[in-house]
């Protein structure tokens, strides 16, 4: 990242922020249904549901 910052004249924190933002978008695209991603990105976040949730990484079911 240091090489990118030095070569482009941007700060390392700029590239870190880009990496985080792009990574989060990639995770949303990979793990969430398309309609949920569209709602979130349009600012129409659905109300949080209480009850059972799925862990995206081990597919276990847990109660909140």
Secondary structure, DSSP 8 states (H G I E B T S, - for coil): -HHHHHHHT--HHHHHHHHHHHHHHHHHHHHS-HHHHHHHHHT-------SEEE-TTT--EEE-
